[in-house]
Amino acid sequence: MPRIRCHYIDCVFLDDGYCSAAAVELDPDTGCATYTPNEEAATKDENWEEEELEEWEEEETDDEEDDTWEEDEDEF
């Protein structure tokens, strides 16, 4: 039986880097039609996205403060 190397890291069929599904359907345009995301990984991704957004918002406010200092220095 051939083994299919899988590059999805959150698929329920992933077993040590290989697909363990009984049948695999591949679509040339969309990729693996058998891919099913792991529920556990999906909740981690949602939490990660929220954390990243908070960090980006903090960085944006820091950058805006830096810009005002640079503008003040140009005046002198």
PQR file with spaces between the fields and no chain letter, atoms N, CA, C, O and H, PARSE charges and radii, in Angstrom:
ATOM       1  N    MET     1       0.845   -1.178    0.000 -0.4000 1.5000
ATOM       2  CA   MET     1       0.000    0.000    0.000 -0.0000 2.0000
ATOM       3  C    MET     1       0.891    1.242    0.000  0.5500 1.7000
ATOM       4  O    MET     1       1.800    1.340    0.824 -0.5500 1.4000
ATOM       5  N    PRO     2       0.649    2.199   -0.913 -0.5600 1.5000
ATOM       6  CA   PRO     2       1.448    3.422   -0.941  0.2800 2.0000
ATOM       7  C    PRO     2       1.142    4.309    0.262  0.5500 1.7000
ATOM       8  O    PRO     2       0.030    4.314    0.788 -0.5500 1.4000
ATOM       9  N    ARG     3       2.140    5.043    0.673 -0.4000 1.5000
ATOM      10  CA   ARG     3       1.971    5.999    1.772 -0.0000 2.0000
ATOM      11  C    ARG     3       2.016    7.396    1.190  0.5500 1.7000
ATOM      12  O    ARG     3       2.828    7.692    0.314 -0.5500 1.4000
ATOM      13  H    ARG     3       3.044    5.039    0.245  0.4000 1.0000
ATOM      14  N    ILE     4       1.141    8.247    1.681 -0.4000 1.5000
ATOM      15  CA   ILE     4       1.052    9.615    1.178 -0.0000 2.0000
ATOM      16  C    ILE     4       1.586   10.553    2.255  0.5500 1.7000
ATOM      17  O    ILE     4       1.061   10.625    3.366 -0.5500 1.4000
ATOM      18  H    ILE     4       0.480    8.007    2.393  0.4000 1.0000
ATOM      19  N    ARG     5       2.638   11.262    1.891 -0.4000 1.5000
ATOM      20  CA   ARG     5       3.216   12.256    2.812 -0.0000 2.0000
ATOM      21  C    ARG     5       2.300   13.470    2.837  0.5500 1.7000
ATOM      22  O    ARG     5       1.928   13.992    1.786 -0.5500 1.4000
ATOM      23  H    ARG     5       3.065   11.203    0.989  0.4000 1.0000
ATOM      24  N    CYS     6       1.938   13.918    4.025 -0.4000 1.5000
ATOM      25  CA   CYS     6       0.999   15.016    4.181 -0.0000 2.0000
ATOM      26  C    CYS     6       1.704   16.222    4.794  0.5500 1.7000
ATOM      27  O    CYS     6       2.487   16.082    5.733 -0.5500 1.4000
ATOM      28  H    CYS     6       2.240   13.494    4.879  0.4000 1.0000
ATOM      29  N    HIS     7       1.420   17.407    4.255 -0.4000 1.5000
ATOM      30  CA   HIS     7       2.038   18.629    4.767 -0.0000 2.0000
ATOM      31  C    HIS     7       1.094   19.439    5.654  0.5500 1.7000
ATOM      32  O    HIS     7       1.489   20.464    6.210 -0.5500 1.4000
ATOM      33  H    HIS     7       0.783   17.521    3.492  0.4000 1.0000
ATOM      34  N    TYR     8      -0.154   18.981    5.787 -0.4000 1.5000
ATOM      35  CA   TYR     8      -1.067   19.622    6.738 -0.0000 2.0000
ATOM      36  C    TYR     8      -0.630   19.213    8.141  0.5500 1.7000
ATOM      37  O    TYR     8      -0.330   18.045    8.388 -0.5500 1.4000
ATOM      38  H    TYR     8      -0.475   18.149    5.335  0.4000 1.0000
ATOM      39  N    ILE     9      -0.596   20.172    9.052 -0.4000 1.5000
ATOM      40  CA   ILE     9      -0.160   19.833   10.404 -0.0000 2.0000
ATOM      41  C    ILE     9      -1.339   19.622   11.351  0.5500 1.7000
ATOM      42  O    ILE     9      -1.153   19.157   12.475 -0.5500 1.4000
ATOM      43  H    ILE     9      -0.840   21.121    8.852  0.4000 1.0000
ATOM      44  N    ASP    10      -2.559   19.963   10.904 -0.4000 1.5000
ATOM      45  CA   ASP    10      -3.721   19.871   11.784 -0.0000 2.0000
ATOM      46  C    ASP    10      -4.818   18.948   11.265  0.5500 1.7000
ATOM      47  O    ASP    10      -5.974   19.091   11.663 -0.5500 1.4000
ATOM      48  H    ASP    10      -2.710   20.340    9.990  0.4000 1.0000
ATOM      49  N    CYS    11      -4.487   18.011   10.391 -0.4000 1.5000
ATOM      50  CA   CYS    11      -5.475   17.092    9.837 -0.0000 2.0000
ATOM      51  C    CYS    11      -5.698   15.924   10.798  0.5500 1.7000
ATOM      52  O    CYS    11      -4.757   15.425   11.416 -0.5500 1.4000
ATOM      53  H    CYS    11      -3.548   17.895   10.067  0.4000 1.0000
ATOM      54  N    VAL    12      -6.947   15.500   10.911 -0.4000 1.5000
ATOM      55  CA   VAL    12      -7.258   14.384   11.807 -0.0000 2.0000
ATOM      56  C    VAL    12      -6.670   13.074   11.300  0.5500 1.7000
ATOM      57  O    VAL    12      -6.492   12.141   12.083 -0.5500 1.4000
ATOM      58  H    VAL    12      -7.711   15.906   10.408  0.4000 1.0000
ATOM      59  N    PHE    13      -6.366   12.982   10.013 -0.4000 1.5000
ATOM      60  CA   PHE    13      -5.823   11.758    9.432 -0.0000 2.0000
ATOM      61  C    PHE    13      -4.295   11.702    9.470  0.5500 1.7000
ATOM      62  O    PHE    13      -3.704   10.720    9.021 -0.5500 1.4000
ATOM      63  H    PHE    13      -6.510   13.740    9.377  0.4000 1.0000
ATOM      64  N    LEU    14      -3.663   12.723    9.992 -0.4000 1.5000
ATOM      65  CA   LEU    14      -2.199   12.782   10.027 -0.0000 2.0000
ATOM      66  C    LEU    14      -1.648   11.804   11.064  0.5500 1.7000
ATOM      67  O    LEU    14      -2.068   11.801   12.221 -0.5500 1.4000
ATOM      68  H    LEU    14      -4.143   13.521   10.357  0.4000 1.0000
ATOM      69  N    ASP    15      -0.696   10.974   10.625 -0.4000 1.5000
ATOM      70  CA   ASP    15      -0.066    9.997   11.509 -0.0000 2.0000
ATOM      71  C    ASP    15       1.425    9.971   11.199  0.5500 1.7000
ATOM      72  O    ASP    15       1.853    9.361   10.219 -0.5500 1.4000
ATOM      73  H    ASP    15      -0.355   10.977    9.686  0.4000 1.0000
ATOM      74  N    ASP    16       2.211   10.634   12.038 -0.4000 1.5000
ATOM      75  CA   ASP    16       3.671   10.725   11.851 -0.0000 2.0000
ATOM      76  C    ASP    16       4.047   11.266   10.482  0.5500 1.7000
ATOM      77  O    ASP    16       4.990   10.782    9.857 -0.5500 1.4000
ATOM      78  H    ASP    16       1.864   11.130   12.834  0.4000 1.0000
ATOM      79  N    GLY    17       3.309   12.272   10.013 -0.4000 1.5000
ATOM      80  CA   GLY    17       3.626   12.923    8.752 -0.0000 2.0000
ATOM      81  C    GLY    17       3.025   12.258    7.524  0.5500 1.7000
ATOM      82  O    GLY    17       3.225   12.729    6.405 -0.5500 1.4000
ATOM      83  H    GLY    17       2.542   12.666   10.521  0.4000 1.0000
ATOM      84  N    TYR    18       2.293   11.170    7.720 -0.4000 1.5000
ATOM      85  CA   TYR    18       1.673   10.454    6.600 -0.0000 2.0000
ATOM      86  C    TYR    18       0.166   10.385    6.792  0.5500 1.7000
ATOM      87  O    TYR    18      -0.322   10.376    7.922 -0.5500 1.4000
ATOM      88  H    TYR    18       2.130   10.787    8.629  0.4000 1.0000
ATOM      89  N    CYS    19      -0.568   10.337    5.687 -0.4000 1.5000
ATOM      90  CA   CYS    19      -2.016   10.275    5.727 -0.0000 2.0000
ATOM      91  C    CYS    19      -2.458    8.863    6.103  0.5500 1.7000
ATOM      92  O    CYS    19      -1.969    7.880    5.545 -0.5500 1.4000
ATOM      93  H    CYS    19      -0.172   10.345    4.769  0.4000 1.0000
ATOM      94  N    SER    20      -3.385    8.773    7.051 -0.4000 1.5000
ATOM      95  CA   SER    20      -3.881    7.472    7.482 -0.0000 2.0000
ATOM      96  C    SER    20      -5.322    7.227    7.037  0.5500 1.7000
ATOM      97  O    SER    20      -5.952    6.268    7.483 -0.5500 1.4000
ATOM      98  H    SER    20      -3.782    9.571    7.504  0.4000 1.0000
ATOM      99  N    ALA    21      -5.849    8.089    6.157 -0.4000 1.5000
ATOM     100  CA   ALA    21      -7.218    7.923    5.668 -0.0000 2.0000
ATOM     101  C    ALA    21      -7.306    6.681    4.788  0.5500 1.7000
ATOM     102  O    ALA    21      -6.352    6.345    4.086 -0.5500 1.4000
ATOM     103  H    ALA    21      -5.337    8.868    5.795  0.4000 1.0000
ATOM     104  N    ALA    22      -8.449    6.000    4.825 -0.4000 1.5000
ATOM     105  CA   ALA    22      -8.647    4.789    4.015 -0.0000 2.0000
ATOM     106  C    ALA    22      -8.659    5.126    2.526  0.5500 1.7000
ATOM     107  O    ALA    22      -8.182    4.340    1.707 -0.5500 1.4000
ATOM     108  H    ALA    22      -9.224    6.272    5.395  0.4000 1.0000
ATOM     109  N    ALA    23      -9.202    6.291    2.174 -0.4000 1.5000
ATOM     110  CA   ALA    23      -9.225    6.739    0.784 -0.0000 2.0000
ATOM     111  C    ALA    23      -8.894    8.226    0.765  0.5500 1.7000
ATOM     112  O    ALA    23      -9.319    8.981    1.640 -0.5500 1.4000
ATOM     113  H    ALA    23      -9.590    6.929    2.840  0.4000 1.0000
ATOM     114  N    VAL    24      -8.137    8.634   -0.235 -0.4000 1.5000
ATOM     115  CA   VAL    24      -7.725   10.029   -0.351 -0.0000 2.0000
ATOM     116  C    VAL    24      -8.195   10.556   -1.694  0.5500 1.7000
ATOM     117  O    VAL    24      -8.007    9.914   -2.728 -0.5500 1.4000
ATOM     118  H    VAL    24      -7.792    8.021   -0.946  0.4000 1.0000
ATOM     119  N    GLU    25      -8.809   11.736   -1.669 -0.4000 1.5000
ATOM     120  CA   GLU    25      -9.240   12.378   -2.901 -0.0000 2.0000
ATOM     121  C    GLU    25      -8.472   13.683   -3.067  0.5500 1.7000
ATOM     122  O    GLU    25      -8.508   14.548   -2.191 -0.5500 1.4000
ATOM     123  H    GLU    25      -8.961   12.257   -0.829  0.4000 1.0000
ATOM     124  N    LEU    26      -7.780   13.820   -4.191 -0.4000 1.5000
ATOM     125  CA   LEU    26      -6.998   15.021   -4.465 -0.0000 2.0000
ATOM     126  C    LEU    26      -7.618   15.787   -5.626  0.5500 1.7000
ATOM     127  O    LEU    26      -7.991   15.201   -6.642 -0.5500 1.4000
ATOM     128  H    LEU    26      -7.751   13.118   -4.902  0.4000 1.0000
ATOM     129  N    ASP    27      -7.719   17.071   -5.466 -0.4000 1.5000
ATOM     130  CA   ASP    27      -8.215   17.945   -6.512 -0.0000 2.0000
ATOM     131  C    ASP    27      -7.051   18.823   -6.942  0.5500 1.7000
ATOM     132  O    ASP    27      -6.426   19.456   -6.092 -0.5500 1.4000
ATOM     133  H    ASP    27      -7.415   17.547   -4.641  0.4000 1.0000
ATOM     134  N    PRO    28      -6.738   18.884   -8.236 -0.5600 1.5000
ATOM     135  CA   PRO    28      -5.586   19.672   -8.682  0.2800 2.0000
ATOM     136  C    PRO    28      -5.708   21.164   -8.376  0.5500 1.7000
ATOM     137  O    PRO    28      -4.692   21.847   -8.246 -0.5500 1.4000
ATOM     138  N    ASP    29      -6.912   21.673   -8.260 -0.4000 1.5000
ATOM     139  CA   ASP    29      -7.099   23.098   -8.010 -0.0000 2.0000
ATOM     140  C    ASP    29      -7.142   23.446   -6.529  0.5500 1.7000
ATOM     141  O    ASP    29      -6.605   24.475   -6.121 -0.5500 1.4000
ATOM     142  H    ASP    29      -7.737   21.118   -8.365  0.4000 1.0000
ATOM     143  N    THR    30      -7.774   22.604   -5.723 -0.4000 1.5000
ATOM     144  CA   THR    30      -7.971   22.941   -4.311 -0.0000 2.0000
ATOM     145  C    THR    30      -7.123   22.120   -3.351  0.5500 1.7000
ATOM     146  O    THR    30      -7.053   22.446   -2.166 -0.5500 1.4000
ATOM     147  H    THR    30      -8.211   21.768   -6.055  0.4000 1.0000
ATOM     148  N    GLY    31      -6.486   21.076   -3.826 -0.4000 1.5000
ATOM     149  CA   GLY    31      -5.642   20.249   -2.960 -0.0000 2.0000
ATOM     150  C    GLY    31      -6.389   19.034   -2.438  0.5500 1.7000
ATOM     151  O    GLY    31      -7.221   18.460   -3.141 -0.5500 1.4000
ATOM     152  H    GLY    31      -6.543   20.811   -4.789  0.4000 1.0000
ATOM     153  N    CYS    32      -6.095   18.648   -1.226 -0.4000 1.5000
ATOM     154  CA   CYS    32      -6.654   17.441   -0.641 -0.0000 2.0000
ATOM     155  C    CYS    32      -8.109   17.658   -0.230  0.5500 1.7000
ATOM     156  O    CYS    32      -8.404   18.510    0.609 -0.5500 1.4000
ATOM     157  H    CYS    32      -5.419   19.114   -0.656  0.4000 1.0000
ATOM     158  N    ALA    33      -9.010   16.885   -0.823 -0.4000 1.5000
ATOM     159  CA   ALA    33     -10.425   16.978   -0.475 -0.0000 2.0000
ATOM     160  C    ALA    33     -10.733   16.128    0.758  0.5500 1.7000
ATOM     161  O    ALA    33     -11.817   16.247    1.329 -0.5500 1.4000
ATOM     162  H    ALA    33      -8.770   16.193   -1.504  0.4000 1.0000
ATOM     163  N    THR    34      -9.813   15.287    1.169 -0.4000 1.5000
ATOM     164  CA   THR    34      -9.983   14.440    2.344 -0.0000 2.0000
ATOM     165  C    THR    34      -9.596   15.181    3.617  0.5500 1.7000
ATOM     166  O    THR    34      -9.981   14.772    4.713 -0.5500 1.4000
ATOM     167  H    THR    34      -8.932   15.190    0.704  0.4000 1.0000
ATOM     168  N    TYR    35      -8.844   16.260    3.484 -0.4000 1.5000
ATOM     169  CA   TYR    35      -8.363   17.030    4.630 -0.0000 2.0000
ATOM     170  C    TYR    35      -9.513   17.437    5.537  0.5500 1.7000
ATOM     171  O    TYR    35     -10.499   18.028    5.096 -0.5500 1.4000
ATOM     172  H    TYR    35      -8.532   16.592    2.594  0.4000 1.0000
ATOM     173  N    THR    36      -9.363   17.108    6.813 -0.4000 1.5000
ATOM     174  CA   THR    36     -10.330   17.479    7.832 -0.0000 2.0000
ATOM     175  C    THR    36      -9.556   18.066    9.004  0.5500 1.7000
ATOM     176  O    THR    36      -8.773   17.358    9.637 -0.5500 1.4000
ATOM     177  H    THR    36      -8.562   16.628    7.171  0.4000 1.0000
ATOM     178  N    PRO    37      -9.760   19.350    9.308 -0.5600 1.5000
ATOM     179  CA   PRO    37      -8.981   19.962   10.388  0.2800 2.0000
ATOM     180  C    PRO    37      -9.325   19.354   11.743  0.5500 1.7000
ATOM     181  O    PRO    37     -10.472   19.003   12.021 -0.5500 1.4000
ATOM     182  N    ASN    38      -8.322   19.246   12.553 -0.4000 1.5000
ATOM     183  CA   ASN    38      -8.452   18.749   13.910 -0.0000 2.0000
ATOM     184  C    ASN    38      -9.134   19.827   14.740  0.5500 1.7000
ATOM     185  O    ASN    38      -8.708   20.982   14.695 -0.5500 1.4000
ATOM     186  H    ASN    38      -7.391   19.531   12.327  0.4000 1.0000
ATOM     187  N    GLU    39     -10.183   19.493   15.500 -0.4000 1.5000
ATOM     188  CA   GLU    39     -10.911   20.487   16.297 -0.0000 2.0000
ATOM     189  C    GLU    39     -10.006   21.145   17.328  0.5500 1.7000
ATOM     190  O    GLU    39     -10.119   22.344   17.581 -0.5500 1.4000
ATOM     191  H    GLU    39     -10.529   18.555   15.537  0.4000 1.0000
ATOM     192  N    GLU    40      -9.125   20.381   17.910 -0.4000 1.5000
ATOM     193  CA   GLU    40      -8.209   20.895   18.923 -0.0000 2.0000
ATOM     194  C    GLU    40      -7.291   21.954   18.328  0.5500 1.7000
ATOM     195  O    GLU    40      -7.062   22.998   18.939 -0.5500 1.4000
ATOM     196  H    GLU    40      -9.033   19.407   17.704  0.4000 1.0000
ATOM     197  N    ALA    41      -6.773   21.688   17.149 -0.4000 1.5000
ATOM     198  CA   ALA    41      -5.883   22.648   16.489 -0.0000 2.0000
ATOM     199  C    ALA    41      -6.646   23.894   16.060  0.5500 1.7000
ATOM     200  O    ALA    41      -6.092   24.993   16.079 -0.5500 1.4000
ATOM     201  H    ALA    41      -6.959   20.840   16.653  0.4000 1.0000
ATOM     202  N    ALA    42      -7.902   23.738   15.676 -0.4000 1.5000
ATOM     203  CA   ALA    42      -8.696   24.890   15.242 -0.0000 2.0000
ATOM     204  C    ALA    42      -8.901   25.872   16.390  0.5500 1.7000
ATOM     205  O    ALA    42      -8.829   27.081   16.173 -0.5500 1.4000
ATOM     206  H    ALA    42      -8.352   22.845   15.661  0.4000 1.0000
ATOM     207  N    THR    43      -9.150   25.394   17.589 -0.4000 1.5000
ATOM     208  CA   THR    43      -9.332   26.309   18.715 -0.0000 2.0000
ATOM     209  C    THR    43      -8.020   26.978   19.080  0.5500 1.7000
ATOM     210  O    THR    43      -8.020   28.141   19.485 -0.5500 1.4000
ATOM     211  H    THR    43      -9.208   24.412   17.765  0.4000 1.0000
ATOM     212  N    LYS    44      -6.904   26.279   18.950 -0.4000 1.5000
ATOM     213  CA   LYS    44      -5.603   26.891   19.207 -0.0000 2.0000
ATOM     214  C    LYS    44      -5.344   28.005   18.210  0.5500 1.7000
ATOM     215  O    LYS    44      -4.833   29.063   18.578 -0.5500 1.4000
ATOM     216  H    LYS    44      -6.903   25.335   18.621  0.4000 1.0000
ATOM     217  N    ASP    45      -5.695   27.775   16.937 -0.4000 1.5000
ATOM     218  CA   ASP    45      -5.492   28.784   15.904 -0.0000 2.0000
ATOM     219  C    ASP    45      -6.316   30.028   16.195  0.5500 1.7000
ATOM     220  O    ASP    45      -5.826   31.143   16.020 -0.5500 1.4000
ATOM     221  H    ASP    45      -6.109   26.915   16.638  0.4000 1.0000
ATOM     222  N    GLU    46      -7.560   29.857   16.635 -0.4000 1.5000
ATOM     223  CA   GLU    46      -8.404   31.011   16.931 -0.0000 2.0000
ATOM     224  C    GLU    46      -7.800   31.833   18.062  0.5500 1.7000
ATOM     225  O    GLU    46      -7.776   33.062   17.989 -0.5500 1.4000
ATOM     226  H    GLU    46      -7.958   28.950   16.777  0.4000 1.0000
ATOM     227  N    ASN    47      -7.317   31.174   19.099 -0.4000 1.5000
ATOM     228  CA   ASN    47      -6.704   31.887   20.215 -0.0000 2.0000
ATOM     229  C    ASN    47      -5.438   32.594   19.761  0.5500 1.7000
ATOM     230  O    ASN    47      -5.171   33.721   20.178 -0.5500 1.4000
ATOM     231  H    ASN    47      -7.337   30.176   19.158  0.4000 1.0000
ATOM     232  N    TRP    48      -4.664   31.945   18.916 -0.4000 1.5000
ATOM     233  CA   TRP    48      -3.419   32.525   18.417 -0.0000 2.0000
ATOM     234  C    TRP    48      -3.720   33.795   17.632  0.5500 1.7000
ATOM     235  O    TRP    48      -3.029   34.803   17.785 -0.5500 1.4000
ATOM     236  H    TRP    48      -4.881   31.030   18.577  0.4000 1.0000
ATOM     237  N    GLU    49      -4.748   33.747   16.792 -0.4000 1.5000
ATOM     238  CA   GLU    49      -5.082   34.916   15.983 -0.0000 2.0000
ATOM     239  C    GLU    49      -5.458   36.096   16.866  0.5500 1.7000
ATOM     240  O    GLU    49      -5.054   37.225   16.588 -0.5500 1.4000
ATOM     241  H    GLU    49      -5.309   32.929   16.667  0.4000 1.0000
ATOM     242  N    GLU    50      -6.227   35.855   17.926 -0.4000 1.5000
ATOM     243  CA   GLU    50      -6.612   36.937   18.820 -0.0000 2.0000
ATOM     244  C    GLU    50      -5.392   37.531   19.504  0.5500 1.7000
ATOM     245  O    GLU    50      -5.285   38.750   19.637 -0.5500 1.4000
ATOM     246  H    GLU    50      -6.556   34.938   18.151  0.4000 1.0000
ATOM     247  N    GLU    51      -4.463   36.671   19.943 -0.4000 1.5000
ATOM     248  CA   GLU    51      -3.244   37.150   20.593 -0.0000 2.0000
ATOM     249  C    GLU    51      -2.403   37.967   19.627  0.5500 1.7000
ATOM     250  O    GLU    51      -1.866   39.010   20.001 -0.5500 1.4000
ATOM     251  H    GLU    51      -4.550   35.681   19.835  0.4000 1.0000
ATOM     252  N    GLU    52      -2.283   37.505   18.395 -0.4000 1.5000
ATOM     253  CA   GLU    52      -1.504   38.222   17.388 -0.0000 2.0000
ATOM     254  C    GLU    52      -2.107   39.598   17.110  0.5500 1.7000
ATOM     255  O    GLU    52      -1.381   40.584   16.987 -0.5500 1.4000
ATOM     256  H    GLU    52      -2.719   36.658   18.091  0.4000 1.0000
ATOM     257  N    LEU    53      -3.439   39.662   17.013 -0.4000 1.5000
ATOM     258  CA   LEU    53      -4.079   40.953   16.748 -0.0000 2.0000
ATOM     259  C    LEU    53      -3.796   41.937   17.875  0.5500 1.7000
ATOM     260  O    LEU    53      -3.536   43.114   17.625 -0.5500 1.4000
ATOM     261  H    LEU    53      -4.029   38.861   17.113  0.4000 1.0000
ATOM     262  N    GLU    54      -3.845   41.459   19.111 -0.4000 1.5000
ATOM     263  CA   GLU    54      -3.559   42.337   20.244 -0.0000 2.0000
ATOM     264  C    GLU    54      -2.117   42.857   20.170  0.5500 1.7000
ATOM     265  O    GLU    54      -1.865   44.036   20.420 -0.5500 1.4000
ATOM     266  H    GLU    54      -4.057   40.503   19.314  0.4000 1.0000
ATOM     267  N    GLU    55      -1.178   41.974   19.827 -0.4000 1.5000
ATOM     268  CA   GLU    55       0.222   42.392   19.716 -0.0000 2.0000
ATOM     269  C    GLU    55       0.398   43.408   18.592  0.5500 1.7000
ATOM     270  O    GLU    55       1.124   44.390   18.754 -0.5500 1.4000
ATOM     271  H    GLU    55      -1.382   41.016   19.623  0.4000 1.0000
ATOM     272  N    TRP    56      -0.260   43.182   17.455 -0.4000 1.5000
ATOM     273  CA   TRP    56      -0.140   44.110   16.336 -0.0000 2.0000
ATOM     274  C    TRP    56      -0.695   45.475   16.716  0.5500 1.7000
ATOM     275  O    TRP    56      -0.110   46.504   16.379 -0.5500 1.4000
ATOM     276  H    TRP    56      -0.849   42.384   17.324  0.4000 1.0000
ATOM     277  N    GLU    57      -1.821   45.484   17.416 -0.4000 1.5000
ATOM     278  CA   GLU    57      -2.407   46.758   17.822 -0.0000 2.0000
ATOM     279  C    GLU    57      -1.464   47.509   18.748  0.5500 1.7000
ATOM     280  O    GLU    57      -1.326   48.727   18.635 -0.5500 1.4000
ATOM     281  H    GLU    57      -2.297   44.648   17.690  0.4000 1.0000
ATOM     282  N    GLU    58      -0.810   46.795   19.665 -0.4000 1.5000
ATOM     283  CA   GLU    58       0.149   47.428   20.565 -0.0000 2.0000
ATOM     284  C    GLU    58       1.335   47.990   19.784  0.5500 1.7000
ATOM     285  O    GLU    58       1.798   49.095   20.065 -0.5500 1.4000
ATOM     286  H    GLU    58      -0.922   45.805   19.757  0.4000 1.0000
ATOM     287  N    GLU    59       1.824   47.233   18.807 -0.4000 1.5000
ATOM     288  CA   GLU    59       2.957   47.685   18.004 -0.0000 2.0000
ATOM     289  C    GLU    59       2.582   48.915   17.186  0.5500 1.7000
ATOM     290  O    GLU    59       3.395   49.827   17.035 -0.5500 1.4000
ATOM     291  H    GLU    59       1.448   46.335   18.578  0.4000 1.0000
ATOM     292  N    GLU    60       1.364   48.948   16.656 -0.4000 1.5000
ATOM     293  CA   GLU    60       0.928   50.098   15.868 -0.0000 2.0000
ATOM     294  C    GLU    60       0.926   51.364   16.708  0.5500 1.7000
ATOM     295  O    GLU    60       1.359   52.416   16.237 -0.5500 1.4000
ATOM     296  H    GLU    60       0.704   48.207   16.778  0.4000 1.0000
ATOM     297  N    THR    61       0.454   51.284   17.929 -0.4000 1.5000
ATOM     298  CA   THR    61       0.427   52.475   18.778 -0.0000 2.0000
ATOM     299  C    THR    61       1.854   52.898   19.123  0.5500 1.7000
ATOM     300  O    THR    61       2.132   54.094   19.209 -0.5500 1.4000
ATOM     301  H    THR    61       0.102   50.429   18.311  0.4000 1.0000
ATOM     302  N    ASP    62       2.763   51.942   19.321 -0.4000 1.5000
ATOM     303  CA   ASP    62       4.156   52.270   19.588 -0.0000 2.0000
ATOM     304  C    ASP    62       4.785   52.957   18.378  0.5500 1.7000
ATOM     305  O    ASP    62       5.528   53.925   18.534 -0.5500 1.4000
ATOM     306  H    ASP    62       2.537   50.970   19.250  0.4000 1.0000
ATOM     307  N    ASP    63       4.491   52.462   17.173 -0.4000 1.5000
ATOM     308  CA   ASP    63       5.033   53.053   15.957 -0.0000 2.0000
ATOM     309  C    ASP    63       4.533   54.478   15.765  0.5500 1.7000
ATOM     310  O    ASP    63       5.289   55.354   15.346 -0.5500 1.4000
ATOM     311  H    ASP    63       3.887   51.675   17.047  0.4000 1.0000
ATOM     312  N    GLU    64       3.252   54.710   16.073 -0.4000 1.5000
ATOM     313  CA   GLU    64       2.694   56.043   15.917 -0.0000 2.0000
ATOM     314  C    GLU    64       3.378   57.025   16.863  0.5500 1.7000
ATOM     315  O    GLU    64       3.623   58.171   16.486 -0.5500 1.4000
ATOM     316  H    GLU    64       2.638   53.998   16.413  0.4000 1.0000
ATOM     317  N    GLU    65       3.688   56.599   18.072 -0.4000 1.5000
ATOM     318  CA   GLU    65       4.387   57.456   19.021 -0.0000 2.0000
ATOM     319  C    GLU    65       5.789   57.776   18.515  0.5500 1.7000
ATOM     320  O    GLU    65       6.251   58.908   18.656 -0.5500 1.4000
ATOM     321  H    GLU    65       3.489   55.668   18.378  0.4000 1.0000
ATOM     322  N    ASP    66       6.468   56.799   17.931 -0.4000 1.5000
ATOM     323  CA   ASP    66       7.803   57.015   17.388 -0.0000 2.0000
ATOM     324  C    ASP    66       7.769   58.026   16.244  0.5500 1.7000
ATOM     325  O    ASP    66       8.670   58.855   16.118 -0.5500 1.4000
ATOM     326  H    ASP    66       6.092   55.880   17.817  0.4000 1.0000
ATOM     327  N    ASP    67       6.733   57.956   15.413 -0.4000 1.5000
ATOM     328  CA   ASP    67       6.607   58.876   14.289 -0.0000 2.0000
ATOM     329  C    ASP    67       6.485   60.320   14.767  0.5500 1.7000
ATOM     330  O    ASP    67       7.062   61.227   14.168 -0.5500 1.4000
ATOM     331  H    ASP    67       6.001   57.283   15.515  0.4000 1.0000
ATOM     332  N    THR    68       5.744   60.527   15.831 -0.4000 1.5000
ATOM     333  CA   THR    68       5.589   61.901   16.321 -0.0000 2.0000
ATOM     334  C    THR    68       6.907   62.440   16.834  0.5500 1.7000
ATOM     335  O    THR    68       7.189   63.627   16.664 -0.5500 1.4000
ATOM     336  H    THR    68       5.276   59.790   16.318  0.4000 1.0000
ATOM     337  N    TRP    69       7.724   61.605   17.459 -0.4000 1.5000
ATOM     338  CA   TRP    69       9.046   62.043   17.926 -0.0000 2.0000
ATOM     339  C    TRP    69       9.940   62.391   16.744  0.5500 1.7000
ATOM     340  O    TRP    69      10.679   63.374   16.795 -0.5500 1.4000
ATOM     341  H    TRP    69       7.495   60.641   17.597  0.4000 1.0000
ATOM     342  N    GLU    70       9.880   61.590   15.677 -0.4000 1.5000
ATOM     343  CA   GLU    70      10.706   61.852   14.503 -0.0000 2.0000
ATOM     344  C    GLU    70      10.306   63.178   13.856  0.5500 1.7000
ATOM     345  O    GLU    70      11.172   63.930   13.408 -0.5500 1.4000
ATOM     346  H    GLU    70       9.279   60.791   15.635  0.4000 1.0000
ATOM     347  N    GLU    71       9.018   63.470   13.802 -0.4000 1.5000
ATOM     348  CA   GLU    71       8.553   64.720   13.221 -0.0000 2.0000
ATOM     349  C    GLU    71       9.045   65.904   14.043  0.5500 1.7000
ATOM     350  O    GLU    71       9.439   66.925   13.480 -0.5500 1.4000
ATOM     351  H    GLU    71       8.314   62.860   14.166  0.4000 1.0000
ATOM     352  N    ASP    72       9.027   65.780   15.368 -0.4000 1.5000
ATOM     353  CA   ASP    72       9.503   66.853   16.244 -0.0000 2.0000
ATOM     354  C    ASP    72      10.989   67.105   16.041  0.5500 1.7000
ATOM     355  O    ASP    72      11.427   68.255   16.083 -0.5500 1.4000
ATOM     356  H    ASP    72       8.706   64.950   15.825  0.4000 1.0000
ATOM     357  N    GLU    73      11.772   66.057   15.821 -0.4000 1.5000
ATOM     358  CA   GLU    73      13.217   66.216   15.634 -0.0000 2.0000
ATOM     359  C    GLU    73      13.528   66.943   14.330  0.5500 1.7000
ATOM     360  O    GLU    73      14.496   67.699   14.251 -0.5500 1.4000
ATOM     361  H    GLU    73      11.416   65.123   15.786  0.4000 1.0000
ATOM     362  N    ASP    74      12.699   66.710   13.299 -0.4000 1.5000
ATOM     363  CA   ASP    74      12.913   67.360   12.012 -0.0000 2.0000
ATOM     364  C    ASP    74      12.725   68.873   12.100  0.5500 1.7000
ATOM     365  O    ASP    74      13.346   69.616   11.340 -0.5500 1.4000
ATOM     366  H    ASP    74      11.912   66.095   13.363  0.4000 1.0000
ATOM     367  N    GLU    75      11.890   69.331   13.006 -0.4000 1.5000
ATOM     368  CA   GLU    75      11.621   70.757   13.126 -0.0000 2.0000
ATOM     369  C    GLU    75      12.821   71.523   13.647  0.5500 1.7000
ATOM     370  O    GLU    75      12.954   72.709   13.344 -0.5500 1.4000
ATOM     371  H    GLU    75      11.386   68.727   13.624  0.4000 1.0000
ATOM     372  N    PHE    76      13.697   70.901   14.413 -0.4000 1.5000
ATOM     373  CA   PHE    76      14.826   71.597   15.009 -0.0000 2.0000
ATOM     374  C    PHE    76      15.967   71.601   14.105  0.5500 1.7000
ATOM     375  O    PHE    76      17.018   72.146   14.441 -0.5500 1.4000
ATOM     376  H    PHE    76      13.588   69.938   14.658  0.4000 1.0000
